[in-house]
């Protein structure tokens, strides 16, 4: 029987940071990933995907109180089937649906469904990263399709060239239109992503970090360019001991900042912090309770409760934890982050 890795037994140096809050535990939801949005009157919403309930759960991003739920099982616009990755950009929220093989776009604050796309291309989508372009939105989606002969085994290396799909979303007279712009994925043993989920980008440094979750070959982060090409560099191969998971980026003035990447221990999750520019490891922290984390989200916007921003992390498939950035920075003696 395989033994789950535990932080308590891993012997990895880290600091403990107390959670600012934990939302109510709702195991029936099977919470996967969070994202946040600032309302037009200044409130902070925290939105999380519920894989088992096929809906979104909306929390107060300052207190953690549950505000409402959105969606429900189905294939129509506004309905969801096993939502996983989630991202917010401007007044839109995009949600990956693994079992509908698509991404759905909603308008905030009403969660009006605007568009569903990708069903003709995606086989088993999980994560996504979005960025604004001059007159459109780019969406990169991880597609964790497995071997046709054995759904528990990745396909041969030569078939991993479509691990990530790149879409362009553009306004049209009757709403929005999505177009598949291309696919990418390394097919060499050194650069391939065998188990794909988390993807996040840094526009200023022309960087995509992709989490390789395959423990058998060594879980780690791989450094790709925004063009989808592997740069021949891995991060954390000697650090991640459980499974590399959700990532977030703290952007600071002058192109400086910090990457946060999750190691998904079952008893308490470990969050590694890397220098944004050099990718040097700066330390690691864990919460007092937060465990088994899938998705994370960093909100740099300021309010009275979180004047330097807040880091959200899913707790054991049933809640979301919040960490005050000031507490993280103090615990790891990080330099001050001046907003860009």
C-alpha positions as CSV (number, residue, x, y, z in Angstrom):
1,X,0.0,0.0,0.0
2,X,1.4,3.4,-1.0
3,X,2.1,5.7,1.9
4,X,1.0,9.3,1.6
5,X,3.9,11.8,2.1
6,X,3.6,13.9,5.3
7,X,5.2,17.2,6.0
8,X,5.6,16.1,9.6
9,X,8.0,13.3,8.4
10,X,9.7,15.1,5.5
11,X,12.2,17.1,7.5
12,X,11.9,20.2,5.3
13,X,12.8,23.5,6.9
14,X,9.9,25.9,6.9
15,X,8.2,28.6,8.9
16,X,4.6,28.4,10.3
17,X,2.2,31.2,9.3
18,X,-1.1,31.3,11.0
19,X,-4.1,31.5,8.7
20,X,-6.0,34.8,8.7
21,X,-9.2,32.8,8.3
22,X,-10.5,29.5,7.1
23,X,-13.9,29.3,5.4
24,X,-16.5,26.9,6.7
25,X,-15.6,23.2,5.9
26,X,-18.0,21.8,3.3
27,X,-16.6,18.3,2.4
28,X,-19.5,17.6,0.0
29,X,-18.4,20.4,-2.3
30,X,-14.9,18.9,-2.9
31,X,-13.3,22.4,-3.3
32,X,-10.5,22.5,-5.9
33,X,-9.4,26.0,-6.8
34,X,-10.0,29.7,-5.7
35,X,-9.8,33.1,-7.4
36,X,-10.8,36.5,-6.1
37,X,-12.5,39.7,-7.5
38,X,-13.0,43.2,-6.2
39,X,-16.5,44.4,-6.6
40,X,-17.2,47.9,-7.9
41,X,-18.0,49.1,-4.4
42,X,-14.7,47.8,-3.0
43,X,-15.7,44.4,-1.5
44,X,-13.5,41.4,-2.0
45,X,-15.1,38.2,-3.2
46,X,-13.5,34.8,-3.1
47,X,-14.8,32.3,-5.6
48,X,-14.0,28.6,-5.4
49,X,-14.8,25.6,-7.6
50,X,-16.8,22.7,-6.1
51,X,-15.9,19.5,-8.1
52,X,-18.5,17.3,-6.5
53,X,-21.3,19.8,-6.3
54,X,-20.8,21.1,-9.9
55,X,-21.0,24.7,-8.7
56,X,-19.0,27.7,-7.6
57,X,-19.0,28.8,-4.0
58,X,-18.7,32.5,-3.3
59,X,-17.2,33.7,0.0
60,X,-16.5,37.1,1.5
61,X,-12.8,37.5,0.8
62,X,-12.1,39.4,4.0
63,X,-14.0,37.3,6.6
64,X,-14.5,34.0,4.8
65,X,-18.2,34.0,5.3
66,X,-20.2,32.1,2.6
67,X,-22.2,34.5,0.4
68,X,-23.8,32.3,-2.3
69,X,-23.4,29.4,-4.7
70,X,-23.6,29.5,-8.5
71,X,-24.4,26.9,-11.1
72,X,-25.2,23.2,-10.7
73,X,-24.8,20.0,-12.7
74,X,-25.5,20.1,-16.5
75,X,-24.2,20.9,-19.9
76,X,-26.1,24.1,-20.7
77,X,-24.5,27.5,-20.3
78,X,-24.5,28.4,-16.6
79,X,-24.3,24.8,-15.6
80,X,-21.1,22.9,-14.7
81,X,-19.6,19.4,-14.7
82,X,-16.7,18.9,-12.3
83,X,-15.2,22.5,-12.3
84,X,-11.5,22.6,-11.6
85,X,-9.3,25.5,-12.5
86,X,-10.6,29.1,-12.2
87,X,-9.2,32.5,-13.0
88,X,-10.5,36.1,-12.8
89,X,-9.6,38.8,-15.2
90,X,-11.2,42.3,-15.2
91,X,-15.0,41.6,-14.6
92,X,-14.9,38.0,-15.9
93,X,-14.4,34.6,-14.3
94,X,-13.3,31.7,-16.4
95,X,-13.9,28.1,-15.1
96,X,-12.4,24.9,-16.5
97,X,-14.9,22.0,-16.5
98,X,-13.2,18.7,-16.7
99,X,-16.2,16.5,-17.4
100,X,-17.8,19.0,-19.9
101,X,-14.4,19.2,-21.6
102,X,-14.6,23.0,-21.9
103,X,-13.9,26.4,-20.3
104,X,-16.9,28.6,-19.4
105,X,-16.8,32.4,-19.1
106,X,-19.1,34.4,-16.8
107,X,-19.7,38.1,-16.3
108,X,-19.3,39.5,-12.8
109,X,-21.0,40.4,-10.5
110,X,-24.1,38.5,-11.8
111,X,-22.3,35.4,-13.0
112,X,-24.1,35.8,-16.3
113,X,-22.8,33.0,-18.6
114,X,-21.2,34.5,-21.7
115,X,-19.4,31.7,-23.5
116,X,-18.3,28.1,-23.4
117,X,-15.4,26.9,-25.5
118,X,-12.9,24.1,-26.1
119,X,-15.2,21.1,-26.2
120,X,-14.0,20.1,-29.6
121,X,-10.3,20.3,-28.5
122,X,-10.1,19.5,-24.8
123,X,-10.0,15.9,-23.5
124,X,-9.4,16.2,-19.8
125,X,-8.8,19.9,-18.9
126,X,-7.7,20.9,-15.4
127,X,-5.9,24.3,-15.0
128,X,-5.7,27.6,-16.8
129,X,-3.9,30.9,-17.0
130,X,-5.3,34.1,-18.5
131,X,-3.8,37.3,-19.6
132,X,-5.1,40.5,-21.3
133,X,-3.8,41.4,-24.7
134,X,-4.3,44.5,-26.8
135,X,-7.9,43.7,-27.9
136,X,-8.5,40.2,-26.6
137,X,-7.9,37.7,-23.8
138,X,-5.5,34.8,-24.1
139,X,-6.3,31.6,-22.2
140,X,-3.8,28.7,-21.8
141,X,-5.5,25.5,-20.6
142,X,-3.7,22.3,-19.4
143,X,-5.1,19.2,-20.9
144,X,-4.3,16.0,-18.9
145,X,-5.4,13.5,-21.5
146,X,-4.1,10.0,-20.6
147,X,-3.2,6.8,-22.5
148,X,-6.2,5.4,-24.4
149,X,-5.1,1.9,-23.2
150,X,-4.8,2.9,-19.5
151,X,-6.4,6.1,-18.1
152,X,-4.0,6.0,-15.2
153,X,-0.9,6.2,-17.3
154,X,0.3,9.2,-19.3
155,X,0.6,8.7,-23.1
156,X,3.9,8.2,-24.8
157,X,6.2,11.2,-24.9
158,X,5.6,11.8,-28.6
159,X,1.9,12.4,-27.9
160,X,2.5,15.1,-25.2
161,X,2.9,17.9,-27.7
162,X,-0.8,19.0,-27.1
163,X,-0.6,19.1,-23.3
164,X,-1.5,22.8,-23.4
165,X,-4.1,24.6,-25.6
166,X,-3.9,28.3,-26.3
167,X,-7.2,30.2,-27.0
168,X,-8.0,33.8,-28.0
169,X,-11.2,35.4,-26.7
170,X,-12.5,38.3,-28.7
171,X,-15.6,40.5,-28.5
172,X,-17.9,40.2,-31.5
173,X,-21.2,42.0,-32.2
174,X,-23.3,39.3,-30.4
175,X,-21.0,38.7,-27.5
176,X,-17.7,36.8,-27.4
177,X,-15.9,34.4,-29.7
178,X,-13.2,31.8,-28.8
179,X,-10.5,30.6,-31.3
180,X,-8.0,27.9,-30.8
181,X,-4.6,29.5,-31.6
182,X,-2.4,26.5,-31.1
183,X,-1.1,23.7,-28.9
184,X,2.2,23.1,-27.2
185,X,4.1,20.6,-25.0
186,X,7.6,19.3,-24.9
187,X,8.1,15.7,-26.0
188,X,11.6,15.0,-24.7
189,X,12.1,13.1,-21.5
190,X,13.6,16.1,-19.8
191,X,11.0,18.7,-20.6
192,X,7.7,16.9,-21.0
193,X,4.7,17.4,-18.7
194,X,3.4,13.9,-18.0
195,X,0.8,14.9,-15.4
196,X,-0.5,18.4,-16.2
197,X,-2.7,20.7,-14.2
198,X,-1.2,24.0,-12.8
199,X,0.1,26.6,-15.2
200,X,0.9,30.3,-14.5
201,X,2.7,33.0,-16.4
202,X,4.9,36.1,-15.9
203,X,4.5,38.4,-18.8
204,X,7.4,40.8,-17.9
205,X,9.9,37.9,-17.8
206,X,8.5,35.9,-20.7
207,X,7.9,32.9,-18.5
208,X,5.4,30.1,-18.0
209,X,5.9,27.8,-15.0
210,X,4.3,24.4,-15.5
211,X,3.9,22.0,-12.7
212,X,5.0,18.5,-13.5
213,X,2.9,16.4,-11.0
214,X,4.3,13.0,-12.1
215,X,5.9,11.7,-8.9
216,X,7.4,8.7,-10.7
217,X,9.7,10.8,-12.8
218,X,10.1,13.6,-10.2
219,X,7.6,16.3,-9.4
220,X,8.9,19.8,-10.0
221,X,8.2,23.0,-12.0
222,X,9.4,23.4,-15.5
223,X,10.4,26.8,-17.0
224,X,8.9,27.5,-20.4
225,X,8.7,30.7,-22.4
226,X,5.4,32.3,-23.2
227,X,5.8,30.9,-26.7
228,X,5.4,27.4,-25.2
229,X,9.0,26.3,-25.6
230,X,10.9,24.5,-22.8
231,X,13.9,26.4,-21.7
232,X,15.8,23.5,-20.3
233,X,15.5,24.5,-16.7
234,X,13.6,22.9,-13.8
235,X,12.8,24.4,-10.5
236,X,12.4,22.6,-7.2
237,X,13.5,19.1,-8.3
238,X,15.2,18.8,-5.0
239,X,12.5,20.5,-3.0
240,X,9.1,19.1,-3.9
241,X,8.6,15.8,-2.0
242,X,4.8,15.3,-2.3
243,X,3.4,16.8,-5.5
244,X,3.9,20.2,-7.1
245,X,0.5,21.9,-7.4
246,X,-1.0,25.4,-7.5
247,X,1.2,28.5,-8.2
248,X,0.9,32.2,-7.8
249,X,3.0,35.3,-8.5
250,X,3.6,38.4,-6.4
251,X,4.5,41.2,-8.7
252,X,6.6,44.1,-7.4
253,X,8.1,47.2,-8.8
254,X,10.9,47.0,-11.3
255,X,10.1,43.5,-12.3
256,X,10.9,42.0,-8.9
257,X,8.7,39.8,-6.9
258,X,8.0,36.3,-5.7
259,X,6.7,33.0,-6.9
260,X,4.7,30.8,-4.5
261,X,4.4,27.1,-5.4
262,X,2.5,24.4,-3.5
263,X,3.9,21.0,-2.3
264,X,0.7,19.0,-1.6
265,X,1.4,17.2,1.6
266,X,-1.6,15.4,3.1
267,X,-1.2,16.6,6.6
268,X,-0.1,20.2,6.0
269,X,0.6,21.8,2.6
270,X,4.1,23.4,2.1
271,X,4.4,26.6,0.1
272,X,7.8,27.3,-1.4
273,X,8.7,30.9,-2.2
274,X,11.1,31.7,-5.1
275,X,12.7,34.9,-6.3
276,X,10.7,36.1,-9.3
277,X,13.7,37.0,-11.5
278,X,16.3,34.4,-10.6
279,X,14.0,31.6,-9.4
280,X,16.2,31.2,-6.3
281,X,14.5,29.4,-3.4
282,X,13.9,31.9,-0.6
283,X,12.2,29.7,1.9
284,X,9.0,27.8,2.6
285,X,6.0,28.2,4.9
286,X,3.0,26.2,6.0
287,X,-0.2,27.1,7.8
288,X,-1.2,25.7,11.1
289,X,-4.0,23.7,9.5
290,X,-4.1,24.1,5.7
291,X,-3.5,20.7,4.1
292,X,-3.7,18.8,0.8
293,X,-3.9,22.0,-1.3
294,X,-4.9,21.9,-4.9
295,X,-5.4,25.5,-6.2
296,X,-4.1,28.8,-4.9
297,X,-4.6,32.5,-5.7
298,X,-2.8,35.7,-4.8
299,X,-4.7,38.9,-4.7
300,X,-2.4,41.9,-4.4
301,X,-5.1,44.6,-4.1
302,X,-5.2,46.4,-0.8
303,X,-8.0,46.9,1.8
304,X,-8.1,47.6,5.5
305,X,-7.8,43.8,6.4
306,X,-5.1,42.9,3.9
307,X,-3.2,46.2,3.1
308,X,-0.4,44.3,1.3
309,X,-2.6,41.6,-0.3
310,X,-3.8,38.1,0.6
311,X,-2.8,34.6,-0.5
312,X,-5.6,32.0,-0.7
313,X,-5.1,28.2,-0.6
314,X,-7.6,25.4,-0.7
315,X,-7.7,23.3,2.5
316,X,-8.1,19.6,2.2
317,X,-10.8,19.7,-0.5
318,X,-13.3,21.3,1.8
319,X,-12.4,24.9,2.6
320,X,-10.2,27.9,1.6
321,X,-7.6,29.4,3.8
322,X,-6.4,33.0,3.7
323,X,-2.9,34.2,4.6
324,X,-2.0,37.9,5.1
325,X,0.9,38.7,2.9
326,X,2.5,40.7,5.7
327,X,2.6,37.5,7.8
328,X,4.3,35.6,5.0
329,X,6.8,38.3,4.3
330,X,7.7,38.6,8.0
331,X,8.1,34.9,8.5
332,X,10.5,34.5,5.6
333,X,12.2,37.9,6.0
334,X,11.2,38.9,2.4
335,X,12.0,42.4,1.2
336,X,9.2,44.9,0.9
337,X,7.1,44.5,-2.2
338,X,6.3,47.9,-3.7
339,X,3.4,47.6,-6.0
340,X,4.3,48.1,-9.7
